[in-house]
Amino acid sequence: MWQDPIVEEIHKVREALAAKFQYDVQALGKVFQAQQAAEHRTVVTRPPRRRPEAAQSPIPAPDQA
């Protein structure tokens, strides 16, 4: 199977970073937040997208049967 060298490199970096913080997602998140604050980056937040109304399915839902 063909392996993408870029993807392999990303996986290695991700594994090394996770191991550095003992696989603690909370600690890793705090480091990224501190780095973001130190670099004065702006955080972009957008309102959630509204889902289009579901079209009626020809198959009735279990609660409609």
N, CA, C, O and CB atoms as a CASP TS submission, in Angstrom:
PFRMAT TS
TARGET T0000
AUTHOR 0000-0000-0000
METHOD Language model
MODEL 1
PARENT N/A
ATOM      1  N   MET     1       0.843  -1.179   0.000  1.00  0.00           N
ATOM      2  CA  MET     1       0.000   0.000   0.000  1.00  0.00           C
ATOM      3  C   MET     1       0.890   1.245   0.000  1.00  0.00           C
ATOM      4  O   MET     1       1.891   1.301   0.714  1.00  0.00           O
ATOM      5  CB  MET     1      -0.960  -0.003   1.223  1.00  0.00           C
ATOM      6  N   TRP     2       0.517   2.234  -0.801  1.00  0.00           N
ATOM      7  CA  TRP     2       1.276   3.470  -0.899  1.00  0.00           C
ATOM      8  C   TRP     2       1.115   4.289   0.372  1.00  0.00           C
ATOM      9  O   TRP     2       0.015   4.395   0.913  1.00  0.00           O
ATOM     10  CB  TRP     2       0.832   4.282  -2.120  1.00  0.00           C
ATOM     11  N   GLN     3       2.213   4.869   0.847  1.00  0.00           N
ATOM     12  CA  GLN     3       2.165   5.693   2.043  1.00  0.00           C
ATOM     13  C   GLN     3       2.664   7.092   1.697  1.00  0.00           C
ATOM     14  O   GLN     3       3.701   7.258   1.055  1.00  0.00           O
ATOM     15  CB  GLN     3       3.009   5.066   3.188  1.00  0.00           C
ATOM     16  N   ASP     4       1.924   8.067   2.125  1.00  0.00           N
ATOM     17  CA  ASP     4       2.262   9.458   1.860  1.00  0.00           C
ATOM     18  C   ASP     4       3.300   9.917   2.882  1.00  0.00           C
ATOM     19  O   ASP     4       3.043   9.850   4.084  1.00  0.00           O
ATOM     20  CB  ASP     4       0.992  10.362   1.907  1.00  0.00           C
ATOM     21  N   PRO     5       4.459  10.378   2.435  1.00  0.00           N
ATOM     22  CA  PRO     5       5.498  10.801   3.376  1.00  0.00           C
ATOM     23  C   PRO     5       5.079  11.996   4.231  1.00  0.00           C
ATOM     24  O   PRO     5       5.528  12.126   5.370  1.00  0.00           O
ATOM     25  CB  PRO     5       6.760  11.143   2.621  1.00  0.00           C
ATOM     26  N   ILE     6       4.231  12.859   3.701  1.00  0.00           N
ATOM     27  CA  ILE     6       3.768  14.013   4.479  1.00  0.00           C
ATOM     28  C   ILE     6       2.877  13.548   5.615  1.00  0.00           C
ATOM     29  O   ILE     6       3.005  14.026   6.743  1.00  0.00           O
ATOM     30  CB  ILE     6       3.013  15.017   3.582  1.00  0.00           C
ATOM     31  N   VAL     7       1.978  12.624   5.329  1.00  0.00           N
ATOM     32  CA  VAL     7       1.090  12.094   6.369  1.00  0.00           C
ATOM     33  C   VAL     7       1.908  11.352   7.423  1.00  0.00           C
ATOM     34  O   VAL     7       1.633  11.468   8.617  1.00  0.00           O
ATOM     35  CB  VAL     7       0.018  11.152   5.753  1.00  0.00           C
ATOM     36  N   GLU     8       2.901  10.597   6.991  1.00  0.00           N
ATOM     37  CA  GLU     8       3.764   9.895   7.946  1.00  0.00           C
ATOM     38  C   GLU     8       4.470  10.876   8.878  1.00  0.00           C
ATOM     39  O   GLU     8       4.568  10.640  10.082  1.00  0.00           O
ATOM     40  CB  GLU     8       4.800   9.042   7.203  1.00  0.00           C
ATOM     41  N   GLU     9       4.959  11.976   8.312  1.00  0.00           N
ATOM     42  CA  GLU     9       5.637  12.987   9.125  1.00  0.00           C
ATOM     43  C   GLU     9       4.674  13.616  10.134  1.00  0.00           C
ATOM     44  O   GLU     9       5.040  13.844  11.287  1.00  0.00           O
ATOM     45  CB  GLU     9       6.246  14.074   8.226  1.00  0.00           C
ATOM     46  N   ILE    10       3.454  13.894   9.700  1.00  0.00           N
ATOM     47  CA  ILE    10       2.450  14.464  10.602  1.00  0.00           C
ATOM     48  C   ILE    10       2.158  13.500  11.738  1.00  0.00           C
ATOM     49  O   ILE    10       2.039  13.921  12.888  1.00  0.00           O
ATOM     50  CB  ILE    10       1.153  14.799   9.840  1.00  0.00           C
ATOM     51  N   HIS    11       2.041  12.221  11.439  1.00  0.00           N
ATOM     52  CA  HIS    11       1.776  11.220  12.476  1.00  0.00           C
ATOM     53  C   HIS    11       2.935  11.151  13.479  1.00  0.00           C
ATOM     54  O   HIS    11       2.707  11.011  14.681  1.00  0.00           O
ATOM     55  CB  HIS    11       1.542   9.834  11.838  1.00  0.00           C
ATOM     56  N   LYS    12       4.166  11.247  12.991  1.00  0.00           N
ATOM     57  CA  LYS    12       5.322  11.208  13.885  1.00  0.00           C
ATOM     58  C   LYS    12       5.339  12.422  14.810  1.00  0.00           C
ATOM     59  O   LYS    12       5.590  12.296  16.009  1.00  0.00           O
ATOM     60  CB  LYS    12       6.624  11.144  13.075  1.00  0.00           C
ATOM     61  N   VAL    13       5.071  13.598  14.245  1.00  0.00           N
ATOM     62  CA  VAL    13       5.052  14.822  15.050  1.00  0.00           C
ATOM     63  C   VAL    13       3.933  14.750  16.079  1.00  0.00           C
ATOM     64  O   VAL    13       4.131  15.111  17.239  1.00  0.00           O
ATOM     65  CB  VAL    13       4.878  16.070  14.152  1.00  0.00           C
ATOM     66  N   ARG    14       2.765  14.289  15.664  1.00  0.00           N
ATOM     67  CA  ARG    14       1.631  14.172  16.582  1.00  0.00           C
ATOM     68  C   ARG    14       1.957  13.212  17.724  1.00  0.00           C
ATOM     69  O   ARG    14       1.653  13.496  18.883  1.00  0.00           O
ATOM     70  CB  ARG    14       0.375  13.695  15.830  1.00  0.00           C
ATOM     71  N   GLU    15       2.567  12.093  17.403  1.00  0.00           N
ATOM     72  CA  GLU    15       2.921  11.113  18.432  1.00  0.00           C
ATOM     73  C   GLU    15       3.949  11.693  19.401  1.00  0.00           C
ATOM     74  O   GLU    15       3.836  11.504  20.612  1.00  0.00           O
ATOM     75  CB  GLU    15       3.467   9.827  17.787  1.00  0.00           C
ATOM     76  N   ALA    16       4.951  12.396  18.873  1.00  0.00           N
ATOM     77  CA  ALA    16       5.983  12.984  19.739  1.00  0.00           C
ATOM     78  C   ALA    16       5.375  14.052  20.652  1.00  0.00           C
ATOM     79  O   ALA    16       5.718  14.127  21.832  1.00  0.00           O
ATOM     80  CB  ALA    16       7.124  13.595  18.887  1.00  0.00           C
ATOM     81  N   LEU    17       4.489  14.865  20.118  1.00  0.00           N
ATOM     82  CA  LEU    17       3.852  15.906  20.914  1.00  0.00           C
ATOM     83  C   LEU    17       2.961  15.304  21.996  1.00  0.00           C
ATOM     84  O   LEU    17       2.960  15.766  23.137  1.00  0.00           O
ATOM     85  CB  LEU    17       3.037  16.834  20.018  1.00  0.00           C
ATOM     86  N   ALA    18       2.212  14.281  21.636  1.00  0.00           N
ATOM     87  CA  ALA    18       1.344  13.620  22.611  1.00  0.00           C
ATOM     88  C   ALA    18       2.177  12.971  23.719  1.00  0.00           C
ATOM     89  O   ALA    18       1.820  13.061  24.893  1.00  0.00           O
ATOM     90  CB  ALA    18       0.458  12.562  21.915  1.00  0.00           C
ATOM     91  N   ALA    19       3.268  12.327  23.357  1.00  0.00           N
ATOM     92  CA  ALA    19       4.122  11.681  24.354  1.00  0.00           C
ATOM     93  C   ALA    19       4.762  12.717  25.284  1.00  0.00           C
ATOM     94  O   ALA    19       4.936  12.462  26.476  1.00  0.00           O
ATOM     95  CB  ALA    19       5.212  10.845  23.662  1.00  0.00           C
ATOM     96  N   LYS    20       5.106  13.870  24.742  1.00  0.00           N
ATOM     97  CA  LYS    20       5.723  14.928  25.548  1.00  0.00           C
ATOM     98  C   LYS    20       4.804  15.357  26.691  1.00  0.00           C
ATOM     99  O   LYS    20       5.283  15.719  27.765  1.00  0.00           O
ATOM    100  CB  LYS    20       6.066  16.139  24.668  1.00  0.00           C
ATOM    101  N   PHE    21       3.500  15.319  26.470  1.00  0.00           N
ATOM    102  CA  PHE    21       2.522  15.715  27.493  1.00  0.00           C
ATOM    103  C   PHE    21       1.796  14.520  28.100  1.00  0.00           C
ATOM    104  O   PHE    21       0.686  14.652  28.615  1.00  0.00           O
ATOM    105  CB  PHE    21       1.506  16.673  26.896  1.00  0.00           C
ATOM    106  N   GLN    22       2.428  13.365  28.034  1.00  0.00           N
ATOM    107  CA  GLN    22       1.892  12.127  28.608  1.00  0.00           C
ATOM    108  C   GLN    22       0.458  11.846  28.130  1.00  0.00           C
ATOM    109  O   GLN    22      -0.379  11.354  28.887  1.00  0.00           O
ATOM    110  CB  GLN    22       1.924  12.204  30.140  1.00  0.00           C
ATOM    111  N   TYR    23       0.203  12.165  26.882  1.00  0.00           N
ATOM    112  CA  TYR    23      -1.091  11.912  26.237  1.00  0.00           C
ATOM    113  C   TYR    23      -2.249  12.598  26.966  1.00  0.00           C
ATOM    114  O   TYR    23      -3.379  12.110  26.939  1.00  0.00           O
ATOM    115  CB  TYR    23      -1.350  10.413  26.165  1.00  0.00           C
ATOM    116  N   ASP    24      -1.967  13.725  27.614  1.00  0.00           N
ATOM    117  CA  ASP    24      -2.980  14.492  28.341  1.00  0.00           C
ATOM    118  C   ASP    24      -3.493  15.608  27.426  1.00  0.00           C
ATOM    119  O   ASP    24      -2.804  16.601  27.192  1.00  0.00           O
ATOM    120  CB  ASP    24      -2.397  15.081  29.678  1.00  0.00           C
ATOM    121  N   VAL    25      -4.695  15.428  26.921  1.00  0.00           N
ATOM    122  CA  VAL    25      -5.268  16.385  25.983  1.00  0.00           C
ATOM    123  C   VAL    25      -5.492  17.737  26.656  1.00  0.00           C
ATOM    124  O   VAL    25      -5.311  18.778  26.024  1.00  0.00           O
ATOM    125  CB  VAL    25      -6.587  15.850  25.414  1.00  0.00           C
ATOM    126  N   GLN    26      -5.878  17.731  27.912  1.00  0.00           N
ATOM    127  CA  GLN    26      -6.110  18.990  28.636  1.00  0.00           C
ATOM    128  C   GLN    26      -4.816  19.802  28.708  1.00  0.00           C
ATOM    129  O   GLN    26      -4.825  21.003  28.439  1.00  0.00           O
ATOM    130  CB  GLN    26      -6.652  18.710  30.066  1.00  0.00           C
ATOM    131  N   ALA    27      -3.715  19.161  29.067  1.00  0.00           N
ATOM    132  CA  ALA    27      -2.432  19.856  29.180  1.00  0.00           C
ATOM    133  C   ALA    27      -1.981  20.381  27.827  1.00  0.00           C
ATOM    134  O   ALA    27      -1.457  21.491  27.730  1.00  0.00           O
ATOM    135  CB  ALA    27      -1.364  18.926  29.767  1.00  0.00           C
ATOM    136  N   LEU    28      -2.179  19.598  26.795  1.00  0.00           N
ATOM    137  CA  LEU    28      -1.800  20.019  25.456  1.00  0.00           C
ATOM    138  C   LEU    28      -2.630  21.222  25.020  1.00  0.00           C
ATOM    139  O   LEU    28      -2.106  22.150  24.404  1.00  0.00           O
ATOM    140  CB  LEU    28      -1.967  18.864  24.461  1.00  0.00           C
ATOM    141  N   GLY    29      -3.908  21.209  25.333  1.00  0.00           N
ATOM    142  CA  GLY    29      -4.776  22.335  24.995  1.00  0.00           C
ATOM    143  C   GLY    29      -4.347  23.610  25.700  1.00  0.00           C
ATOM    144  O   GLY    29      -4.370  24.687  25.106  1.00  0.00           O
ATOM    145  N   LYS    30      -3.953  23.495  26.974  1.00  0.00           N
ATOM    146  CA  LYS    30      -3.502  24.666  27.727  1.00  0.00           C
ATOM    147  C   LYS    30      -2.228  25.254  27.123  1.00  0.00           C
ATOM    148  O   LYS    30      -2.067  26.474  27.071  1.00  0.00           O
ATOM    149  CB  LYS    30      -3.264  24.296  29.194  1.00  0.00           C
ATOM    150  N   VAL    31      -1.331  24.389  26.671  1.00  0.00           N
ATOM    151  CA  VAL    31      -0.101  24.868  26.044  1.00  0.00           C
ATOM    152  C   VAL    31      -0.421  25.619  24.758  1.00  0.00           C
ATOM    153  O   VAL    31       0.144  26.681  24.496  1.00  0.00           O
ATOM    154  CB  VAL    31       0.855  23.696  25.757  1.00  0.00           C
ATOM    155  N   PHE    32      -1.326  25.066  23.957  1.00  0.00           N
ATOM    156  CA  PHE    32      -1.696  25.741  22.710  1.00  0.00           C
ATOM    157  C   PHE    32      -2.391  27.068  22.980  1.00  0.00           C
ATOM    158  O   PHE    32      -2.170  28.035  22.250  1.00  0.00           O
ATOM    159  CB  PHE    32      -2.601  24.844  21.870  1.00  0.00           C
ATOM    160  N   GLN    33      -3.226  27.134  24.012  1.00  0.00           N
ATOM    161  CA  GLN    33      -3.892  28.387  24.353  1.00  0.00           C
ATOM    162  C   GLN    33      -2.877  29.428  24.822  1.00  0.00           C
ATOM    163  O   GLN    33      -2.972  30.597  24.450  1.00  0.00           O
ATOM    164  CB  GLN    33      -4.954  28.152  25.439  1.00  0.00           C
ATOM    165  N   ALA    34      -1.916  29.012  25.628  1.00  0.00           N
ATOM    166  CA  ALA    34      -0.886  29.941  26.093  1.00  0.00           C
ATOM    167  C   ALA    34      -0.049  30.441  24.920  1.00  0.00           C
ATOM    168  O   ALA    34       0.293  31.622  24.858  1.00  0.00           O
ATOM    169  CB  ALA    34       0.018  29.267  27.146  1.00  0.00           C
ATOM    170  N   GLN    35       0.277  29.554  23.997  1.00  0.00           N
ATOM    171  CA  GLN    35       1.042  29.939  22.819  1.00  0.00           C
ATOM    172  C   GLN    35       0.246  30.924  21.964  1.00  0.00           C
ATOM    173  O   GLN    35       0.794  31.896  21.445  1.00  0.00           O
ATOM    174  CB  GLN    35       1.422  28.697  21.996  1.00  0.00           C
ATOM    175  N   GLN    36      -1.030  30.664  21.830  1.00  0.00           N
ATOM    176  CA  GLN    36      -1.893  31.541  21.053  1.00  0.00           C
ATOM    177  C   GLN    36      -1.960  32.933  21.686  1.00  0.00           C
ATOM    178  O   GLN    36      -1.890  33.939  20.980  1.00  0.00           O
ATOM    179  CB  GLN    36      -3.302  30.937  20.935  1.00  0.00           C
ATOM    180  N   ALA    37      -2.093  32.994  23.004  1.00  0.00           N
ATOM    181  CA  ALA    37      -2.157  34.277  23.707  1.00  0.00           C
ATOM    182  C   ALA    37      -0.824  35.026  23.597  1.00  0.00           C
ATOM    183  O   ALA    37      -0.807  36.246  23.437  1.00  0.00           O
ATOM    184  CB  ALA    37      -2.525  34.059  25.189  1.00  0.00           C
ATOM    185  N   ALA    38       0.277  34.300  23.684  1.00  0.00           N
ATOM    186  CA  ALA    38       1.590  34.935  23.609  1.00  0.00           C
ATOM    187  C   ALA    38       1.855  35.522  22.229  1.00  0.00           C
ATOM    188  O   ALA    38       2.587  36.502  22.096  1.00  0.00           O
ATOM    189  CB  ALA    38       2.678  33.935  23.963  1.00  0.00           C
ATOM    190  N   GLU    39       1.264  34.927  21.210  1.00  0.00           N
ATOM    191  CA  GLU    39       1.484  35.400  19.849  1.00  0.00           C
ATOM    192  C   GLU    39       0.412  36.384  19.410  1.00  0.00           C
ATOM    193  O   GLU    39       0.412  36.824  18.260  1.00  0.00           O
ATOM    194  CB  GLU    39       1.530  34.230  18.892  1.00  0.00           C
ATOM    195  N   HIS    40      -0.496  36.734  20.305  1.00  0.00           N
ATOM    196  CA  HIS    40      -1.562  37.702  20.048  1.00  0.00           C
ATOM    197  C   HIS    40      -2.393  37.345  18.815  1.00  0.00           C
ATOM    198  O   HIS    40      -2.723  38.205  17.998  1.00  0.00           O
ATOM    199  CB  HIS    40      -0.969  39.087  19.879  1.00  0.00           C
ATOM    200  N   ARG    41      -2.716  36.083  18.705  1.00  0.00           N
ATOM    201  CA  ARG    41      -3.552  35.645  17.590  1.00  0.00           C
ATOM    202  C   ARG    41      -5.017  35.873  17.950  1.00  0.00           C
ATOM    203  O   ARG    41      -5.413  35.721  19.106  1.00  0.00           O
ATOM    204  CB  ARG    41      -3.292  34.146  17.248  1.00  0.00           C
ATOM    205  N   THR    42      -5.801  36.232  16.969  1.00  0.00           N
ATOM    206  CA  THR    42      -7.228  36.399  17.220  1.00  0.00           C
ATOM    207  C   THR    42      -7.941  35.078  16.968  1.00  0.00           C
ATOM    208  O   THR    42      -7.597  34.325  16.057  1.00  0.00           O
ATOM    209  CB  THR    42      -7.820  37.521  16.331  1.00  0.00           C
ATOM    210  N   VAL    43      -8.925  34.825  17.786  1.00  0.00           N
ATOM    211  CA  VAL    43      -9.708  33.608  17.652  1.00  0.00           C
ATOM    212  C   VAL    43     -10.976  33.954  16.893  1.00  0.00           C
ATOM    213  O   VAL    43     -11.704  34.877  17.261  1.00  0.00           O
ATOM    214  CB  VAL    43     -10.032  32.977  19.046  1.00  0.00           C
ATOM    215  N   VAL    44     -11.227  33.221  15.852  1.00  0.00           N
ATOM    216  CA  VAL    44     -12.418  33.452  15.046  1.00  0.00           C
ATOM    217  C   VAL    44     -13.483  32.451  15.478  1.00  0.00           C
ATOM    218  O   VAL    44     -13.282  31.237  15.421  1.00  0.00           O
ATOM    219  CB  VAL    44     -12.106  33.324  13.516  1.00  0.00           C
ATOM    220  N   THR    45     -14.608  32.983  15.907  1.00  0.00           N
ATOM    221  CA  THR    45     -15.734  32.108  16.235  1.00  0.00           C
ATOM    222  C   THR    45     -16.901  32.508  15.349  1.00  0.00           C
ATOM    223  O   THR    45     -17.187  33.687  15.143  1.00  0.00           O
ATOM    224  CB  THR    45     -16.118  32.198  17.759  1.00  0.00           C
ATOM    225  N   ARG    46     -17.540  31.515  14.850  1.00  0.00           N
ATOM    226  CA  ARG    46     -18.688  31.752  13.987  1.00  0.00           C
ATOM    227  C   ARG    46     -19.901  31.072  14.585  1.00  0.00           C
ATOM    228  O   ARG    46     -19.781  30.048  15.257  1.00  0.00           O
ATOM    229  CB  ARG    46     -18.424  31.245  12.551  1.00  0.00           C
ATOM    230  N   PRO    47     -21.064  31.640  14.340  1.00  0.00           N
ATOM    231  CA  PRO    47     -22.272  30.987  14.854  1.00  0.00           C
ATOM    232  C   PRO    47     -22.474  29.652  14.142  1.00  0.00           C
ATOM    233  O   PRO    47     -22.066  29.493  12.992  1.00  0.00           O
ATOM    234  CB  PRO    47     -23.519  31.899  14.667  1.00  0.00           C
ATOM    235  N   PRO    48     -23.093  28.704  14.813  1.00  0.00           N
ATOM    236  CA  PRO    48     -23.309  27.406  14.163  1.00  0.00           C
ATOM    237  C   PRO    48     -24.220  27.553  12.948  1.00  0.00           C
ATOM    238  O   PRO    48     -25.121  28.391  12.922  1.00  0.00           O
ATOM    239  CB  PRO    48     -23.913  26.398  15.158  1.00  0.00           C
ATOM    240  N   ARG    49     -23.967  26.732  11.963  1.00  0.00           N
ATOM    241  CA  ARG    49     -24.800  26.764  10.769  1.00  0.00           C
ATOM    242  C   ARG    49     -26.132  26.100  11.055  1.00  0.00           C
ATOM    243  O   ARG    49     -26.206  25.108  11.780  1.00  0.00           O
ATOM    244  CB  ARG    49     -24.098  26.076   9.588  1.00  0.00           C
ATOM    245  N   ARG    50     -27.156  26.648  10.490  1.00  0.00           N
ATOM    246  CA  ARG    50     -28.477  26.053  10.649  1.00  0.00           C
ATOM    247  C   ARG    50     -28.610  24.919   9.653  1.00  0.00           C
ATOM    248  O   ARG    50     -28.226  25.035   8.489  1.00  0.00           O
ATOM    249  CB  ARG    50     -29.605  27.106  10.451  1.00  0.00           C
ATOM    250  N   ARG    51     -29.156  23.837  10.134  1.00  0.00           N
ATOM    251  CA  ARG    51     -29.398  22.712   9.249  1.00  0.00           C
ATOM    252  C   ARG    51     -30.650  22.991   8.429  1.00  0.00           C
ATOM    253  O   ARG    51     -31.638  23.503   8.954  1.00  0.00           O
ATOM    254  CB  ARG    51     -29.539  21.393  10.050  1.00  0.00           C
ATOM    255  N   PRO    52     -30.610  22.656   7.146  1.00  0.00           N
ATOM    256  CA  PRO    52     -31.834  22.829   6.367  1.00  0.00           C
ATOM    257  C   PRO    52     -32.894  21.863   6.886  1.00  0.00           C
ATOM    258  O   PRO    52     -32.583  20.767   7.354  1.00  0.00           O
ATOM    259  CB  PRO    52     -31.570  22.599   4.849  1.00  0.00           C
ATOM    260  N   GLU    53     -34.115  22.279   6.796  1.00  0.00           N
ATOM    261  CA  GLU    53     -35.199  21.423   7.273  1.00  0.00           C
ATOM    262  C   GLU    53     -35.153  20.097   6.524  1.00  0.00           C
ATOM    263  O   GLU    53     -34.985  20.056   5.305  1.00  0.00           O
ATOM    264  CB  GLU    53     -36.581  22.115   7.088  1.00  0.00           C
ATOM    265  N   ALA    54     -35.304  19.037   7.267  1.00  0.00           N
ATOM    266  CA  ALA    54     -35.242  17.705   6.668  1.00  0.00           C
ATOM    267  C   ALA    54     -36.450  17.492   5.763  1.00  0.00           C
ATOM    268  O   ALA    54     -37.586  17.784   6.137  1.00  0.00           O
ATOM    269  CB  ALA    54     -35.183  16.609   7.762  1.00  0.00           C
ATOM    270  N   ALA    55     -36.186  16.987   4.584  1.00  0.00           N
ATOM    271  CA  ALA    55     -37.274  16.677   3.653  1.00  0.00           C
ATOM    272  C   ALA    55     -38.010  15.441   4.168  1.00  0.00           C
ATOM    273  O   ALA    55     -37.421  14.578   4.820  1.00  0.00           O
ATOM    274  CB  ALA    55     -36.731  16.445   2.195  1.00  0.00           C
ATOM    275  N   GLN    56     -39.275  15.372   3.870  1.00  0.00           N
ATOM    276  CA  GLN    56     -40.053  14.200   4.287  1.00  0.00           C
ATOM    277  C   GLN    56     -39.525  12.971   3.583  1.00  0.00           C
ATOM    278  O   GLN    56     -39.380  12.957   2.360  1.00  0.00           O
ATOM    279  CB  GLN    56     -41.560  14.389   3.988  1.00  0.00           C
ATOM    280  N   SER    57     -39.242  11.952   4.348  1.00  0.00           N
ATOM    281  CA  SER    57     -38.786  10.694   3.801  1.00  0.00           C
ATOM    282  C   SER    57     -39.993   9.836   3.451  1.00  0.00           C
ATOM    283  O   SER    57     -40.991   9.837   4.172  1.00  0.00           O
ATOM    284  CB  SER    57     -37.858   9.966   4.792  1.00  0.00           C
ATOM    285  N   PRO    58     -39.901   9.099   2.339  1.00  0.00           N
ATOM    286  CA  PRO    58     -41.022   8.211   1.998  1.00  0.00           C
ATOM    287  C   PRO    58     -41.156   7.051   2.986  1.00  0.00           C
ATOM    288  O   PRO    58     -42.196   6.395   3.044  1.00  0.00           O
ATOM    289  CB  PRO    58     -40.844   7.662   0.581  1.00  0.00           C
ATOM    290  N   ILE    59     -40.103   6.805   3.758  1.00  0.00           N
ATOM    291  CA  ILE    59     -40.137   5.744   4.755  1.00  0.00           C
ATOM    292  C   ILE    59     -40.460   6.374   6.090  1.00  0.00           C
ATOM    293  O   ILE    59     -39.727   7.256   6.537  1.00  0.00           O
ATOM    294  CB  ILE    59     -38.791   4.963   4.812  1.00  0.00           C
ATOM    295  N   PRO    60     -41.542   5.949   6.753  1.00  0.00           N
ATOM    296  CA  PRO    60     -41.896   6.578   8.033  1.00  0.00           C
ATOM    297  C   PRO    60     -40.872   6.253   9.112  1.00  0.00           C
ATOM    298  O   PRO    60     -40.314   5.157   9.157  1.00  0.00           O
ATOM    299  CB  PRO    60     -43.288   6.126   8.484  1.00  0.00           C
ATOM    300  N   ALA    61     -40.645   7.216   9.961  1.00  0.00           N
ATOM    301  CA  ALA    61     -39.751   7.014  11.100  1.00  0.00           C
ATOM    302  C   ALA    61     -40.415   6.042  12.075  1.00  0.00           C
ATOM    303  O   ALA    61     -41.639   5.912  12.066  1.00  0.00           O
ATOM    304  CB  ALA    61     -39.414   8.373  11.804  1.00  0.00           C
ATOM    305  N   PRO    62     -39.636   5.356  12.917  1.00  0.00           N
ATOM    306  CA  PRO    62     -40.231   4.377  13.850  1.00  0.00           C
ATOM    307  C   PRO    62     -41.320   4.964  14.740  1.00  0.00           C
ATOM    308  O   PRO    62     -42.283   4.272  15.071  1.00  0.00           O
ATOM    309  CB  PRO    62     -39.152   3.786  14.724  1.00  0.00           C
ATOM    310  N   ASP    63     -41.186   6.225  15.131  1.00  0.00           N
ATOM    311  CA  ASP    63     -42.190   6.803  16.001  1.00  0.00           C
ATOM    312  C   ASP    63     -43.433   7.253  15.230  1.00  0.00           C
ATOM    313  O   ASP    63     -44.441   7.608  15.840  1.00  0.00           O
ATOM    314  CB  ASP    63     -41.600   7.969  16.756  1.00  0.00           C
ATOM    315  N   GLN    64     -43.370   7.240  13.895  1.00  0.00           N
ATOM    316  CA  GLN    64     -44.499   7.636  13.071  1.00  0.00           C
ATOM    317  C   GLN    64     -45.260   6.429  12.534  1.00  0.00           C
ATOM    318  O   GLN    64     -46.327   6.592  11.941  1.00  0.00           O
ATOM    319  CB  GLN    64     -44.025   8.501  11.924  1.00  0.00           C
ATOM    320  N   ALA    65     -44.741   5.240  12.725  1.00  0.00           N
ATOM    321  CA  ALA    65     -45.377   4.036  12.161  1.00  0.00           C
ATOM    322  C   ALA    65     -46.603   3.631  12.919  1.00  0.00           C
ATOM    323  O   ALA    65     -47.247   2.642  12.570  1.00  0.00           O
ATOM    324  CB  ALA    65     -44.411   2.886  12.142  1.00  0.00           C
TER
END
